[in-house]
Amino acid sequence: MTITPEDIDAFFAFLYEGRIGAITFWLRIIAGILVSAMAAALVIVMIKLNAIRRQKPEELSGVARAGGRPAPSEDLVAKPWQEVMQRMESANPSDWNLAVIRADSLFDGVLKDMGLSGDTMGDRLKQLDLSKLASLNEVWEAHKIRNRIAHGTDRALTHDEAARAIGAFEAGLRELQYLTD
């Protein structure tokens, strides 16, 4: 079957006649409106991105710098974090427990330093969301492990569980720029 120019002309004539013609007319109107709306949205996004690009890097650094606070002191986290990591290298399970408890305490101190309010670390964590802290769910799980240790469950903490909790706290601290390489 060969398509001839007459077939093409007949097809387009069909599209512009009767009910089909009315439908195609309205579809073209709707498509024009949608394209115009998308073009306007694209212009707005480009303007916003341009404004973000012009900002200073310290203004873009996230939650830890909210409210114009200065960069956190490395002494706040770096030195205590080394102690946490040393405890994790131990073969003694009680050292792993202490490492998780200390890491949880450090993270809570960071949340307080960021100006988050609340009576407990859980209250402060509830003020964050995944857009502010991508590792929030992992930090919650690590905090639950800490609570299990603190409230003395019968089950002993394995090194893998402790390492996973420490890794979650470390990821959160790095994300909030309180811990650097």
PyRosetta script that sets phi, psi and omega in degrees:
from pyrosetta import init, pose_from_sequence

init()
pose = pose_from_sequence("MTITPEDIDAFFAFLYEGRIGAITFWLRIIAGILVSAMAAALVIVMIKLNAIRRQKPEELSGVARAGGRPAPSEDLVAKPWQEVMQRMESANPSDWNLAVIRADSLFDGVLKDMGLSGDTMGDRLKQLDLSKLASLNEVWEAHKIRNRIAHGTDRALTHDEAARAIGAFEAGLRELQYLTD")
pose.set_psi(1, 124.3)
pose.set_omega(1, -179.2)
pose.set_phi(2, -107.3)
pose.set_psi(2, 137.5)
pose.set_omega(2, 178.5)
pose.set_phi(3, -94.4)
pose.set_psi(3, 124.5)
pose.set_omega(3, -178.4)
pose.set_phi(4, -102.5)
pose.set_psi(4, 164.5)
pose.set_omega(4, 176.9)
pose.set_phi(5, -59.2)
pose.set_psi(5, -31.1)
pose.set_omega(5, 178.1)
pose.set_phi(6, -66.7)
pose.set_psi(6, -36.6)
pose.set_omega(6, 177.4)
pose.set_phi(7, -63.4)
pose.set_psi(7, -42.4)
pose.set_omega(7, 179.3)
pose.set_phi(8, -64.5)
pose.set_psi(8, -44.4)
pose.set_omega(8, 177.9)
pose.set_phi(9, -61.4)
pose.set_psi(9, -41.0)
pose.set_omega(9, 179.6)
pose.set_phi(10, -64.6)
pose.set_psi(10, -38.9)
pose.set_omega(10, 179.2)
pose.set_phi(11, -62.7)
pose.set_psi(11, -48.7)
pose.set_omega(11, -179.2)
pose.set_phi(12, -68.2)
pose.set_psi(12, -33.0)
pose.set_omega(12, 175.8)
pose.set_phi(13, -63.8)
pose.set_psi(13, -40.4)
pose.set_omega(13, 177.4)
pose.set_phi(14, -60.3)
pose.set_psi(14, -40.9)
pose.set_omega(14, -178.4)
pose.set_phi(15, -65.9)
pose.set_psi(15, -27.7)
pose.set_omega(15, -175.9)
pose.set_phi(16, -102.1)
pose.set_psi(16, 6.4)
pose.set_omega(16, -179.4)
pose.set_phi(17, -110.3)
pose.set_psi(17, 150.1)
pose.set_omega(17, 171.7)
pose.set_phi(18, 58.2)
pose.set_psi(18, -144.1)
pose.set_omega(18, -177.3)
pose.set_phi(19, -64.1)
pose.set_psi(19, -40.4)
pose.set_omega(19, -180.0)
pose.set_phi(20, -61.1)
pose.set_psi(20, -39.9)
pose.set_omega(20, 178.5)
pose.set_phi(21, -62.2)
pose.set_psi(21, -41.0)
pose.set_omega(21, 178.8)
pose.set_phi(22, -66.3)
pose.set_psi(22, -40.6)
pose.set_omega(22, 179.8)
pose.set_phi(23, -64.9)
pose.set_psi(23, -45.2)
pose.set_omega(23, -179.5)
pose.set_phi(24, -65.5)
pose.set_psi(24, -34.3)
pose.set_omega(24, 176.8)
pose.set_phi(25, -60.0)
pose.set_psi(25, -49.0)
pose.set_omega(25, -178.5)
pose.set_phi(26, -69.4)
pose.set_psi(26, -34.4)
pose.set_omega(26, 176.2)
pose.set_phi(27, -63.5)
pose.set_psi(27, -39.3)
pose.set_omega(27, 178.0)
pose.set_phi(28, -66.7)
pose.set_psi(28, -38.6)
pose.set_omega(28, 177.6)
pose.set_phi(29, -62.9)
pose.set_psi(29, -48.5)
pose.set_omega(29, -179.6)
pose.set_phi(30, -62.6)
pose.set_psi(30, -43.0)
pose.set_omega(30, 179.0)
pose.set_phi(31, -61.9)
pose.set_psi(31, -40.3)
pose.set_omega(31, 177.8)
pose.set_phi(32, -62.4)
pose.set_psi(32, -41.8)
pose.set_omega(32, 178.6)
pose.set_phi(33, -64.5)
pose.set_psi(33, -45.0)
pose.set_omega(33, 179.8)
pose.set_phi(34, -62.8)
pose.set_psi(34, -43.0)
pose.set_omega(34, 178.8)
pose.set_phi(35, -63.1)
pose.set_psi(35, -41.1)
pose.set_omega(35, 178.0)
pose.set_phi(36, -63.5)
pose.set_psi(36, -42.4)
pose.set_omega(36, 178.9)
pose.set_phi(37, -64.5)
pose.set_psi(37, -41.5)
pose.set_omega(37, 178.7)
pose.set_phi(38, -66.2)
pose.set_psi(38, -38.5)
pose.set_omega(38, 178.1)
pose.set_phi(39, -64.2)
pose.set_psi(39, -41.7)
pose.set_omega(39, 177.7)
pose.set_phi(40, -63.8)
pose.set_psi(40, -42.1)
pose.set_omega(40, 178.6)
pose.set_phi(41, -63.7)
pose.set_psi(41, -39.6)
pose.set_omega(41, 178.3)
pose.set_phi(42, -62.9)
pose.set_psi(42, -42.4)
pose.set_omega(42, 177.9)
pose.set_phi(43, -62.3)
pose.set_psi(43, -43.5)
pose.set_omega(43, 179.5)
pose.set_phi(44, -62.7)
pose.set_psi(44, -44.4)
pose.set_omega(44, 179.1)
pose.set_phi(45, -62.5)
pose.set_psi(45, -41.5)
pose.set_omega(45, 179.3)
pose.set_phi(46, -63.7)
pose.set_psi(46, -39.5)
pose.set_omega(46, 177.9)
pose.set_phi(47, -63.7)
pose.set_psi(47, -44.9)
pose.set_omega(47, 179.5)
pose.set_phi(48, -63.6)
pose.set_psi(48, -43.8)
pose.set_omega(48, 179.2)
pose.set_phi(49, -63.1)
pose.set_psi(49, -38.7)
pose.set_omega(49, 178.2)
pose.set_phi(50, -63.5)
pose.set_psi(50, -40.0)
pose.set_omega(50, 177.7)
pose.set_phi(51, -65.3)
pose.set_psi(51, -38.6)
pose.set_omega(51, 178.6)
pose.set_phi(52, -66.7)
pose.set_psi(52, -41.1)
pose.set_omega(52, -179.8)
pose.set_phi(53, -62.4)
pose.set_psi(53, -31.4)
pose.set_omega(53, -178.9)
pose.set_phi(54, -77.6)
pose.set_psi(54, -15.2)
pose.set_omega(54, -179.5)
pose.set_phi(55, -68.8)
pose.set_psi(55, 154.0)
pose.set_omega(55, 177.2)
pose.set_phi(56, -72.2)
pose.set_psi(56, 148.9)
pose.set_omega(56, -178.7)
pose.set_phi(57, -55.8)
pose.set_psi(57, -37.5)
pose.set_omega(57, -179.2)
pose.set_phi(58, -66.9)
pose.set_psi(58, -22.3)
pose.set_omega(58, 177.1)
pose.set_phi(59, -78.2)
pose.set_psi(59, -18.2)
pose.set_omega(59, -176.2)
pose.set_phi(60, -98.4)
pose.set_psi(60, 0.6)
pose.set_omega(60, -166.9)
pose.set_phi(61, -79.7)
pose.set_psi(61, 4.8)
pose.set_omega(61, 169.1)
pose.set_phi(62, 100.8)
pose.set_psi(62, -159.7)
pose.set_omega(62, -172.5)
pose.set_phi(63, -59.7)
pose.set_psi(63, -39.5)
pose.set_omega(63, -174.3)
pose.set_phi(64, -62.2)
pose.set_psi(64, -22.2)
pose.set_omega(64, -178.2)
pose.set_phi(65, -105.8)
pose.set_psi(65, 8.6)
pose.set_omega(65, -178.1)
pose.set_phi(66, -57.5)
pose.set_psi(66, 141.6)
pose.set_omega(66, 178.4)
pose.set_phi(67, 78.2)
pose.set_psi(67, 12.5)
pose.set_omega(67, 176.7)
pose.set_phi(68, 74.7)
pose.set_psi(68, 17.6)
pose.set_omega(68, 179.0)
pose.set_phi(69, -66.9)
pose.set_psi(69, 148.4)
pose.set_omega(69, 178.0)
pose.set_phi(70, -69.5)
pose.set_psi(70, 166.9)
pose.set_omega(70, 178.1)
pose.set_phi(71, -59.2)
pose.set_psi(71, 143.8)
pose.set_omega(71, -177.6)
pose.set_phi(72, -66.8)
pose.set_psi(72, 150.2)
pose.set_omega(72, 177.0)
pose.set_phi(73, -71.0)
pose.set_psi(73, 135.4)
pose.set_omega(73, 178.9)
pose.set_phi(74, -65.7)
pose.set_psi(74, -28.2)
pose.set_omega(74, -179.5)
pose.set_phi(75, -66.8)
pose.set_psi(75, -23.9)
pose.set_omega(75, -179.0)
pose.set_phi(76, -60.6)
pose.set_psi(76, -37.7)
pose.set_omega(76, -174.3)
pose.set_phi(77, -123.9)
pose.set_psi(77, -39.6)
pose.set_omega(77, -169.3)
pose.set_phi(78, -58.0)
pose.set_psi(78, -51.1)
pose.set_omega(78, -177.7)
pose.set_phi(79, -67.2)
pose.set_psi(79, -48.2)
pose.set_omega(79, 176.6)
pose.set_phi(80, -61.5)
pose.set_psi(80, -31.2)
pose.set_omega(80, -179.9)
pose.set_phi(81, -66.2)
pose.set_psi(81, -35.6)
pose.set_omega(81, 177.0)
pose.set_phi(82, -60.5)
pose.set_psi(82, -38.5)
pose.set_omega(82, 177.6)
pose.set_phi(83, -64.5)
pose.set_psi(83, -40.5)
pose.set_omega(83, 177.6)
pose.set_phi(84, -59.5)
pose.set_psi(84, -46.7)
pose.set_omega(84, -177.9)
pose.set_phi(85, -65.9)
pose.set_psi(85, -35.2)
pose.set_omega(85, 177.1)
pose.set_phi(86, -64.8)
pose.set_psi(86, -40.2)
pose.set_omega(86, 178.6)
pose.set_phi(87, -64.6)
pose.set_psi(87, -34.3)
pose.set_omega(87, 179.6)
pose.set_phi(88, -69.0)
pose.set_psi(88, -24.0)
pose.set_omega(88, 179.0)
pose.set_phi(89, -77.5)
pose.set_psi(89, -12.2)
pose.set_omega(89, -179.1)
pose.set_phi(90, -70.4)
pose.set_psi(90, 157.4)
pose.set_omega(90, 175.1)
pose.set_phi(91, -92.3)
pose.set_psi(91, -1.5)
pose.set_omega(91, -175.5)
pose.set_phi(92, -92.1)
pose.set_psi(92, 119.5)
pose.set_omega(92, -179.9)
pose.set_phi(93, -58.4)
pose.set_psi(93, -29.9)
pose.set_omega(93, 178.8)
pose.set_phi(94, -68.1)
pose.set_psi(94, -29.9)
pose.set_omega(94, 175.0)
pose.set_phi(95, -67.6)
pose.set_psi(95, -36.2)
pose.set_omega(95, 177.4)
pose.set_phi(96, -64.3)
pose.set_psi(96, -42.8)
pose.set_omega(96, 177.9)
pose.set_phi(97, -58.9)
pose.set_psi(97, -46.9)
pose.set_omega(97, 179.9)
pose.set_phi(98, -63.6)
pose.set_psi(98, -36.3)
pose.set_omega(98, 178.5)
pose.set_phi(99, -62.5)
pose.set_psi(99, -44.5)
pose.set_omega(99, 179.8)
pose.set_phi(100, -65.0)
pose.set_psi(100, -43.7)
pose.set_omega(100, 179.8)
pose.set_phi(101, -63.4)
pose.set_psi(101, -42.0)
pose.set_omega(101, -179.9)
pose.set_phi(102, -67.6)
pose.set_psi(102, -40.9)
pose.set_omega(102, 178.8)
pose.set_phi(103, -63.4)
pose.set_psi(103, -41.1)
pose.set_omega(103, 177.3)
pose.set_phi(104, -61.4)
pose.set_psi(104, -43.8)
pose.set_omega(104, 179.4)
pose.set_phi(105, -63.8)
pose.set_psi(105, -41.8)
pose.set_omega(105, 177.0)
pose.set_phi(106, -60.8)
pose.set_psi(106, -44.6)
pose.set_omega(106, -179.0)
pose.set_phi(107, -64.1)
pose.set_psi(107, -39.7)
pose.set_omega(107, 177.1)
pose.set_phi(108, -62.8)
pose.set_psi(108, -40.0)
pose.set_omega(108, 176.5)
pose.set_phi(109, -60.9)
pose.set_psi(109, -37.5)
pose.set_omega(109, 177.4)
pose.set_phi(110, -65.6)
pose.set_psi(110, -43.0)
pose.set_omega(110, 178.9)
pose.set_phi(111, -60.6)
pose.set_psi(111, -40.1)
pose.set_omega(111, 177.0)
pose.set_phi(112, -66.5)
pose.set_psi(112, -41.6)
pose.set_omega(112, 179.1)
pose.set_phi(113, -62.1)
pose.set_psi(113, -30.6)
pose.set_omega(113, 178.2)
pose.set_phi(114, -75.8)
pose.set_psi(114, -7.5)
pose.set_omega(114, 178.4)
pose.set_phi(115, 90.9)
pose.set_psi(115, 12.3)
pose.set_omega(115, 178.3)
pose.set_phi(116, -78.0)
pose.set_psi(116, 135.6)
pose.set_omega(116, -177.0)
pose.set_phi(117, -100.9)
pose.set_psi(117, 167.3)
pose.set_omega(117, 178.2)
pose.set_phi(118, 141.4)
pose.set_psi(118, 156.9)
pose.set_omega(118, -179.5)
pose.set_phi(119, -78.1)
pose.set_psi(119, -29.7)
pose.set_omega(119, -176.7)
pose.set_phi(120, -128.9)
pose.set_psi(120, 166.8)
pose.set_omega(120, 176.1)
pose.set_phi(121, -61.1)
pose.set_psi(121, -37.9)
pose.set_omega(121, 177.8)
pose.set_phi(122, -58.5)
pose.set_psi(122, -40.4)
pose.set_omega(122, 177.7)
pose.set_phi(123, -62.7)
pose.set_psi(123, -40.0)
pose.set_omega(123, -179.9)
pose.set_phi(124, -70.8)
pose.set_psi(124, -39.6)
pose.set_omega(124, 178.4)
pose.set_phi(125, -63.3)
pose.set_psi(125, -33.0)
pose.set_omega(125, -179.7)
pose.set_phi(126, -65.2)
pose.set_psi(126, -18.9)
pose.set_omega(126, 179.8)
pose.set_phi(127, -82.0)
pose.set_psi(127, -9.5)
pose.set_omega(127, 178.6)
pose.set_phi(128, -97.9)
pose.set_psi(128, 160.6)
pose.set_omega(128, 170.6)
pose.set_phi(129, -138.6)
pose.set_psi(129, 176.6)
pose.set_omega(129, -174.6)
pose.set_phi(130, -64.0)
pose.set_psi(130, -22.1)
pose.set_omega(130, 177.7)
pose.set_phi(131, -74.3)
pose.set_psi(131, -24.8)
pose.set_omega(131, 178.9)
pose.set_phi(132, -93.5)
pose.set_psi(132, -29.8)
pose.set_omega(132, -178.5)
pose.set_phi(133, -146.7)
pose.set_psi(133, 99.1)
pose.set_omega(133, -176.0)
pose.set_phi(134, -62.2)
pose.set_psi(134, -28.4)
pose.set_omega(134, -179.0)
pose.set_phi(135, -92.1)
pose.set_psi(135, 20.7)
pose.set_omega(135, -175.9)
pose.set_phi(136, -57.1)
pose.set_psi(136, -45.7)
pose.set_omega(136, -178.5)
pose.set_phi(137, -61.9)
pose.set_psi(137, -40.1)
pose.set_omega(137, 179.0)
pose.set_phi(138, -66.8)
pose.set_psi(138, -38.8)
pose.set_omega(138, 178.0)
pose.set_phi(139, -64.3)
pose.set_psi(139, -40.2)
pose.set_omega(139, 176.8)
pose.set_phi(140, -59.2)
pose.set_psi(140, -45.6)
pose.set_omega(140, 179.7)
pose.set_phi(141, -61.9)
pose.set_psi(141, -41.1)
pose.set_omega(141, 178.0)
pose.set_phi(142, -63.8)
pose.set_psi(142, -39.8)
pose.set_omega(142, 178.6)
pose.set_phi(143, -64.7)
pose.set_psi(143, -36.8)
pose.set_omega(143, 177.1)
pose.set_phi(144, -64.5)
pose.set_psi(144, -37.6)
pose.set_omega(144, 176.7)
pose.set_phi(145, -63.8)
pose.set_psi(145, -42.4)
pose.set_omega(145, 177.3)
pose.set_phi(146, -60.2)
pose.set_psi(146, -43.2)
pose.set_omega(146, 179.1)
pose.set_phi(147, -63.2)
pose.set_psi(147, -37.9)
pose.set_omega(147, 177.7)
pose.set_phi(148, -62.2)
pose.set_psi(148, -39.8)
pose.set_omega(148, 177.7)
pose.set_phi(149, -66.4)
pose.set_psi(149, -48.8)
pose.set_omega(149, -174.5)
pose.set_phi(150, -64.9)
pose.set_psi(150, -32.6)
pose.set_omega(150, -177.2)
pose.set_phi(151, -95.2)
pose.set_psi(151, 8.1)
pose.set_omega(151, 169.5)
pose.set_phi(152, 61.4)
pose.set_psi(152, 58.0)
pose.set_omega(152, 174.2)
pose.set_phi(153, -72.3)
pose.set_psi(153, 162.3)
pose.set_omega(153, -176.8)
pose.set_phi(154, -72.2)
pose.set_psi(154, -27.8)
pose.set_omega(154, -175.6)
pose.set_phi(155, -78.4)
pose.set_psi(155, 130.5)
pose.set_omega(155, 180.0)
pose.set_phi(156, -75.7)
pose.set_psi(156, 148.6)
pose.set_omega(156, 178.8)
pose.set_phi(157, -80.4)
pose.set_psi(157, 129.7)
pose.set_omega(157, 176.4)
pose.set_phi(158, -84.2)
pose.set_psi(158, 161.7)
pose.set_omega(158, 178.9)
pose.set_phi(159, -63.4)
pose.set_psi(159, -37.1)
pose.set_omega(159, 179.1)
pose.set_phi(160, -63.4)
pose.set_psi(160, -42.0)
pose.set_omega(160, 178.0)
pose.set_phi(161, -63.7)
pose.set_psi(161, -44.2)
pose.set_omega(161, 179.1)
pose.set_phi(162, -63.0)
pose.set_psi(162, -43.7)
pose.set_omega(162, 180.0)
pose.set_phi(163, -63.6)
pose.set_psi(163, -38.6)
pose.set_omega(163, 178.1)
pose.set_phi(164, -64.4)
pose.set_psi(164, -42.2)
pose.set_omega(164, 178.6)
pose.set_phi(165, -64.5)
pose.set_psi(165, -45.7)
pose.set_omega(165, 179.7)
pose.set_phi(166, -62.3)
pose.set_psi(166, -41.6)
pose.set_omega(166, 178.1)
pose.set_phi(167, -61.3)
pose.set_psi(167, -38.5)
pose.set_omega(167, 178.8)
pose.set_phi(168, -66.8)
pose.set_psi(168, -44.9)
pose.set_omega(168, 178.2)
pose.set_phi(169, -63.1)
pose.set_psi(169, -40.7)
pose.set_omega(169, 179.7)
pose.set_phi(170, -63.2)
pose.set_psi(170, -43.7)
pose.set_omega(170, 179.1)
pose.set_phi(171, -60.6)
pose.set_psi(171, -43.0)
pose.set_omega(171, 178.7)
pose.set_phi(172, -64.5)
pose.set_psi(172, -42.6)
pose.set_omega(172, 179.3)
pose.set_phi(173, -64.7)
pose.set_psi(173, -39.5)
pose.set_omega(173, 177.8)
pose.set_phi(174, -67.7)
pose.set_psi(174, -41.6)
pose.set_omega(174, 179.9)
pose.set_phi(175, -61.6)
pose.set_psi(175, -38.0)
pose.set_omega(175, 179.2)
pose.set_phi(176, -84.3)
pose.set_psi(176, 1.8)
pose.set_omega(176, 176.1)
pose.set_phi(177, 64.8)
pose.set_psi(177, 30.3)
pose.set_omega(177, 174.0)
pose.set_phi(178, -95.5)
pose.set_psi(178, -11.3)
pose.set_omega(178, 179.7)
pose.set_phi(179, -134.3)
pose.set_psi(179, 125.7)
pose.set_omega(179, -179.8)
pose.set_phi(180, -121.9)
pose.set_psi(180, 172.0)
pose.set_omega(180, -179.2)
pose.set_phi(181, -66.3)
pose.dump_pdb("model.pdb")
